[in-house]
């Protein structure tokens, strides 16, 4: 049973507004998340930490800080928070984390999984944790297509294989935390893991990049990053219908202001924020 849910702030970064909202005109999306003079919008990298009686389960790890200045200049990371500081404020150390679930291996979701020493060597940020991906997605990330290869940085996940800490999710895996249910999503990237769980008699969905923010509730608001946008639309429709029907809490990983919300049907049977 999950005893506690913590939202882990790992800071903010910037992405092009057009890329984040796809075919939606700027005149519409700019009212939701106003861009700067370079058309860049600010986004969160919000992870969660779940406490059970015997485990500390971290879902996603943000961007981390090991990339060079040129890389960081493209994304403008900012804010006072970091992954480890946010965990430390809860009274925990990296050694306390037992499981790290990586929804997918894009750099802004798994960069904090691996750290770099002053000498330049790479090491697992959470030395006692089991890290979770899935075989289909890992193979996709290890041999990336041209569209996604800038997002799949091997230094973020290959060291986890080398340290023998990476496991592949399957429902029957004896080490998998049974409090977490996984639904695979293939619109944003191949075999992204959308995680669901129950806490205090409420159902929560950690949407990852299937629904990156509350601004993306409207069905046409699909990221240009998605490899299969029509699949993203179908998957998002299914997710939102279930959430509106069953009163689920949706956790938004990238929303700069809103950590989670419920949705509902309005008088026109359209799904909106509750």
TORFI-993740 format. One record per residue (C-alpha): residue number from 1; residue in one letter; chain; x, z negated, y. Coordinates in nm, 4 decimals. Layout:
# TORFI-993740
NUM, A, A, X, Z, Y
...
# end
This chain:
# TORFI-993740
1, X, A, 0.0000, 0.0000, 0.0000
2, X, A, 0.1228, 0.0811, 0.3506
3, X, A, 0.1506, -0.2400, 0.5531
4, X, A, 0.2687, -0.0963, 0.8833
5, X, A, 0.2892, 0.2322, 1.0710
6, X, A, 0.5434, 0.2798, 1.3499
7, X, A, 0.5835, 0.5792, 1.5796
8, X, A, 0.9521, 0.6579, 1.6172
9, X, A, 1.0524, 0.8125, 1.9485
10, X, A, 1.3654, 1.0274, 1.9160
11, X, A, 1.3555, 1.1774, 2.2654
12, X, A, 1.2310, 1.5019, 2.4152
13, X, A, 1.3483, 1.8616, 2.4229
14, X, A, 1.2382, 2.1894, 2.5778
15, X, A, 1.1097, 2.5093, 2.4233
16, X, A, 0.9820, 2.8292, 2.5773
17, X, A, 0.6127, 2.7993, 2.6540
18, X, A, 0.5357, 3.1500, 2.5353
19, X, A, 0.7027, 3.0803, 2.2015
20, X, A, 0.5051, 2.7602, 2.1582
21, X, A, 0.1673, 2.9171, 2.2374
22, X, A, 0.2082, 3.2673, 2.0963
23, X, A, -0.0397, 3.5284, 2.2160
24, X, A, -0.2299, 3.2865, 2.4415
25, X, A, -0.1862, 3.3867, 2.8093
26, X, A, 0.0294, 3.1669, 3.0275
27, X, A, -0.2607, 3.1229, 3.2675
28, X, A, -0.4322, 2.9247, 2.9906
29, X, A, -0.1536, 2.7264, 2.8249
30, X, A, 0.0267, 2.6360, 3.1469
31, X, A, -0.2689, 2.4160, 3.2421
32, X, A, -0.2044, 2.2080, 2.9308
33, X, A, 0.1737, 2.1747, 2.9379
34, X, A, 0.3099, 2.3020, 3.2720
35, X, A, 0.6445, 2.4842, 3.2332
36, X, A, 0.9517, 2.4518, 3.4518
37, X, A, 1.1009, 2.7365, 3.6541
38, X, A, 1.2530, 2.8813, 3.3347
39, X, A, 0.9199, 2.8820, 3.1482
40, X, A, 1.0353, 2.5870, 2.9366
41, X, A, 0.7915, 2.3107, 2.8370
42, X, A, 0.8775, 1.9556, 2.7363
43, X, A, 0.8002, 1.8435, 2.3812
44, X, A, 0.8432, 1.5228, 2.1853
45, X, A, 1.0191, 1.4793, 1.8530
46, X, A, 0.7997, 1.2036, 1.7137
47, X, A, 0.8799, 1.0673, 1.3690
48, X, A, 0.7027, 0.7876, 1.1849
49, X, A, 0.8213, 0.4905, 0.9830
50, X, A, 0.5965, 0.3470, 0.7126
51, X, A, 0.6425, 0.0011, 0.5660
52, X, A, 0.5234, -0.0795, 0.2163
53, X, A, 0.5886, -0.3961, 0.0161
54, X, A, 0.9138, -0.2536, -0.1165
55, X, A, 1.0034, 0.0570, 0.0851
56, X, A, 1.0749, 0.1846, 0.4349
57, X, A, 0.9720, 0.5498, 0.4508
58, X, A, 1.0831, 0.7670, 0.7426
59, X, A, 0.9119, 1.1022, 0.7943
60, X, A, 1.1309, 1.3524, 0.9813
61, X, A, 1.4369, 1.2633, 1.1877
62, X, A, 1.4312, 1.4603, 1.5128
63, X, A, 1.7177, 1.6759, 1.6364
64, X, A, 2.0026, 1.4287, 1.6128
65, X, A, 2.3037, 1.4523, 1.8433
66, X, A, 2.5806, 1.6184, 1.6447
67, X, A, 2.5431, 1.9754, 1.7735
68, X, A, 2.7806, 2.1081, 2.0383
69, X, A, 2.7076, 2.1386, 2.4100
70, X, A, 2.6287, 2.5094, 2.3902
71, X, A, 2.3606, 2.4501, 2.1279
72, X, A, 2.2121, 2.1583, 2.3188
73, X, A, 2.2015, 2.3626, 2.6412
74, X, A, 1.9374, 2.5883, 2.4856
75, X, A, 1.7020, 2.2967, 2.4201
76, X, A, 1.7772, 2.0417, 2.6950
77, X, A, 1.7368, 1.7191, 2.4945
78, X, A, 1.6505, 1.4325, 2.7263
79, X, A, 1.4981, 1.0869, 2.7398
80, X, A, 1.6327, 0.7401, 2.6757
81, X, A, 1.5185, 0.7094, 2.3132
82, X, A, 1.7058, 0.8042, 1.9982
83, X, A, 1.6246, 0.7878, 1.6288
84, X, A, 1.8532, 0.4953, 1.5464
85, X, A, 1.7747, 0.2986, 1.8617
86, X, A, 1.4026, 0.3265, 1.7957
87, X, A, 1.4512, 0.2047, 1.4389
88, X, A, 1.6795, -0.0753, 1.5589
89, X, A, 1.4139, -0.1971, 1.8042
90, X, A, 1.1921, -0.2628, 1.5025
91, X, A, 1.4614, -0.4851, 1.3525
92, X, A, 1.5880, -0.2358, 1.0954
93, X, A, 1.9238, -0.0732, 1.0298
94, X, A, 2.0011, 0.2667, 0.8737
95, X, A, 2.0812, 0.0869, 0.5476
96, X, A, 1.7244, -0.0445, 0.5287
97, X, A, 1.5621, 0.2990, 0.5024
98, X, A, 1.4713, 0.3735, 0.1401
99, X, A, 1.3152, 0.7200, 0.1737
100, X, A, 1.3397, 1.0053, 0.4243
101, X, A, 1.0769, 1.2777, 0.3894
102, X, A, 1.1768, 1.6009, 0.5625
103, X, A, 0.8631, 1.8047, 0.6245
104, X, A, 1.0837, 2.1127, 0.6640
105, X, A, 1.4436, 2.1881, 0.7491
106, X, A, 1.4202, 2.3294, 1.1007
107, X, A, 1.6787, 2.1543, 1.3174
108, X, A, 1.4303, 1.9611, 1.5338
109, X, A, 1.2812, 1.7983, 1.2237
110, X, A, 1.5890, 1.7219, 1.0143
111, X, A, 1.8888, 1.7175, 1.2518
112, X, A, 1.9020, 1.3381, 1.2550
113, X, A, 1.9276, 1.3235, 0.8756
114, X, A, 2.3022, 1.3878, 0.8939
115, X, A, 2.5452, 1.2412, 1.1473
116, X, A, 2.8972, 1.3328, 1.2552
117, X, A, 3.1891, 1.0915, 1.2831
118, X, A, 3.4399, 1.0954, 1.5687
119, X, A, 3.6784, 1.2838, 1.3406
120, X, A, 3.4158, 1.5518, 1.2823
121, X, A, 3.3172, 1.4661, 0.9257
122, X, A, 2.9496, 1.4777, 0.8288
123, X, A, 2.7727, 1.1911, 0.6560
124, X, A, 2.4226, 1.0828, 0.5634
125, X, A, 2.2618, 0.8851, 0.8472
126, X, A, 2.0733, 0.6680, 0.5990
127, X, A, 2.3251, 0.5861, 0.3253
128, X, A, 2.0888, 0.4180, 0.0796
129, X, A, 1.7913, 0.6488, 0.1191
130, X, A, 1.6501, 0.9143, -0.1060
131, X, A, 1.5956, 1.2267, 0.1030
132, X, A, 1.2999, 1.4452, 0.0069
133, X, A, 1.2551, 1.8206, 0.0471
134, X, A, 1.1102, 2.0613, -0.2074
135, X, A, 1.2853, 2.3256, -0.4113
136, X, A, 1.0962, 2.6236, -0.2736
137, X, A, 1.1601, 2.5309, 0.0875
138, X, A, 1.5224, 2.4320, 0.0302
139, X, A, 1.6009, 2.7724, -0.1223
140, X, A, 1.4241, 2.9364, 0.1723
141, X, A, 1.6329, 2.7358, 0.4201
142, X, A, 1.9628, 2.7837, 0.2370
143, X, A, 1.9280, 3.1648, 0.2454
144, X, A, 1.7313, 3.2112, 0.5678
145, X, A, 1.5643, 3.5238, 0.6971
146, X, A, 1.6743, 3.6692, 1.0297
147, X, A, 1.3673, 3.5323, 1.2061
148, X, A, 1.4390, 3.1692, 1.1156
149, X, A, 1.8118, 3.1433, 1.0572
150, X, A, 1.8802, 2.9997, 1.4037
151, X, A, 1.6564, 2.7053, 1.3086
152, X, A, 1.8128, 2.6389, 0.9656
153, X, A, 2.1524, 2.4771, 1.0207
154, X, A, 2.3203, 2.3981, 0.6902
155, X, A, 2.5088, 2.1022, 0.8333
156, X, A, 2.1685, 1.9305, 0.8620
157, X, A, 2.0906, 1.9363, 0.4911
158, X, A, 2.3762, 2.0555, 0.2656
159, X, A, 2.5643, 1.7223, 0.3102
160, X, A, 2.2616, 1.5502, 0.1553
161, X, A, 2.3123, 1.7531, -0.1614
162, X, A, 2.6837, 1.6740, -0.1564
163, X, A, 2.6106, 1.3003, -0.1318
164, X, A, 2.3607, 1.3264, -0.4210
165, X, A, 2.0809, 1.1931, -0.2023
166, X, A, 1.8492, 1.4940, -0.1911
167, X, A, 1.5542, 1.5059, -0.4299
168, X, A, 1.2840, 1.7700, -0.4636
169, X, A, 0.9273, 1.6563, -0.4209
170, X, A, 0.6823, 1.6931, -0.7025
171, X, A, 0.3788, 1.4749, -0.7467
172, X, A, 0.4996, 1.3488, -1.0830
173, X, A, 0.8530, 1.2628, -0.9644
174, X, A, 0.9192, 0.9017, -1.0736
175, X, A, 1.0895, 0.8129, -0.7426
176, X, A, 0.8325, 0.9691, -0.5095
177, X, A, 0.6512, 0.7115, -0.2904
178, X, A, 0.2991, 0.7306, -0.4299
179, X, A, 0.1442, 0.6166, -0.1013
180, X, A, 0.2153, 0.9628, 0.0424
181, X, A, 0.0140, 1.2708, -0.0511
182, X, A, 0.1573, 1.6145, 0.0229
183, X, A, -0.0185, 1.9406, 0.0995
184, X, A, 0.1991, 2.2500, 0.1217
185, X, A, 0.1662, 2.4780, 0.4218
186, X, A, 0.3164, 2.8276, 0.4365
187, X, A, 0.2193, 2.9646, 0.7767
188, X, A, 0.4903, 2.8085, 0.9920
189, X, A, 0.7599, 2.8330, 0.7264
190, X, A, 0.7750, 2.8502, 0.3488
191, X, A, 0.6501, 2.5338, 0.1738
192, X, A, 0.6375, 2.2924, 0.4673
193, X, A, 0.5167, 1.9495, 0.3551
194, X, A, 0.2178, 1.8083, 0.5450
195, X, A, 0.2029, 1.4366, 0.4642
196, X, A, -0.1134, 1.2296, 0.4357
197, X, A, -0.1606, 0.8578, 0.3780
198, X, A, -0.4021, 0.5692, 0.4197
199, X, A, -0.3399, 0.2767, 0.6527
200, X, A, -0.5795, -0.0037, 0.7460
201, X, A, -0.8807, 0.1786, 0.6002
202, X, A, -0.8025, 0.4928, 0.8016
203, X, A, -0.6685, 0.8275, 0.6805
204, X, A, -0.3723, 0.9810, 0.8638
205, X, A, -0.2243, 1.3311, 0.8553
206, X, A, 0.1294, 1.3903, 0.9817
207, X, A, 0.0767, 1.7513, 1.0811
208, X, A, 0.4384, 1.8584, 1.1427
209, X, A, 0.4358, 2.2151, 1.2816
210, X, A, 0.0979, 2.3122, 1.1395
211, X, A, -0.0525, 2.1351, 1.4410
212, X, A, 0.2412, 2.0446, 1.6648
213, X, A, 0.0421, 1.8985, 1.9539
214, X, A, -0.3063, 1.8187, 2.0768
215, X, A, -0.2774, 2.1335, 2.2893
216, X, A, -0.2894, 2.3409, 1.9690
217, X, A, -0.6368, 2.2337, 1.8551
218, X, A, -0.7896, 2.5647, 1.9667
219, X, A, -0.7584, 2.8093, 1.6770
220, X, A, -0.5804, 3.0969, 1.8625
221, X, A, -0.3071, 2.8592, 1.9855
222, X, A, -0.0495, 2.9481, 1.7184
223, X, A, 0.3248, 2.9320, 1.7722
224, X, A, 0.5224, 3.2555, 1.7879
225, X, A, 0.7758, 3.0835, 1.5630
226, X, A, 0.5327, 3.0941, 1.2684
227, X, A, 0.6349, 3.3405, 0.9978
228, X, A, 0.2761, 3.4022, 0.8837
229, X, A, 0.0442, 3.3430, 1.1814
230, X, A, -0.2736, 3.4421, 0.9986
231, X, A, -0.1940, 3.1876, 0.7283
232, X, A, -0.1316, 2.9310, 1.0021
233, X, A, -0.4790, 2.9988, 1.1397
234, X, A, -0.6445, 2.9572, 0.7985
235, X, A, -0.4453, 2.6412, 0.7219
236, X, A, -0.5201, 2.4931, 1.0632
237, X, A, -0.8902, 2.5673, 1.0285
238, X, A, -0.8957, 2.3884, 0.6927
239, X, A, -0.7031, 2.0898, 0.8292
240, X, A, -0.9235, 2.0548, 1.1366
241, X, A, -1.2486, 2.0925, 0.9431
242, X, A, -1.1443, 1.8174, 0.7022
243, X, A, -1.0343, 1.5950, 0.9910
244, X, A, -1.3571, 1.6420, 1.1855
245, X, A, -1.5743, 1.5966, 0.8768
246, X, A, -1.3922, 1.2926, 0.7372
247, X, A, -1.2752, 1.1224, 1.0595
248, X, A, -0.9021, 1.1653, 0.9928
249, X, A, -0.6299, 1.0665, 1.2376
250, X, A, -0.3995, 1.3582, 1.3226
251, X, A, -0.0412, 1.2684, 1.4160
252, X, A, 0.1217, 1.5152, 1.6554
253, X, A, 0.4965, 1.5406, 1.6131
254, X, A, 0.5653, 1.7398, 1.9301
255, X, A, 0.2964, 1.6281, 2.1738
256, X, A, 0.4794, 1.4838, 2.4776
257, X, A, 0.1999, 1.2372, 2.5568
258, X, A, -0.0333, 1.1845, 2.2609
259, X, A, 0.0884, 1.0364, 1.9332
260, X, A, -0.2368, 1.0781, 1.7407
261, X, A, -0.6020, 1.1647, 1.7860
262, X, A, -0.9204, 1.2312, 1.5958
263, X, A, -1.1265, 1.5473, 1.6314
264, X, A, -1.4998, 1.6141, 1.6208
265, X, A, -1.7556, 1.8953, 1.6282
266, X, A, -1.9142, 1.9587, 1.9672
267, X, A, -2.2677, 2.0846, 2.0290
268, X, A, -2.1541, 2.4424, 1.9614
269, X, A, -1.9963, 2.3370, 1.6283
270, X, A, -1.6496, 2.3899, 1.7746
271, X, A, -1.3792, 2.1373, 1.6881
272, X, A, -1.2461, 1.9473, 1.9884
273, X, A, -1.0509, 1.6285, 2.0502
274, X, A, -1.2659, 1.3191, 1.9977
# end
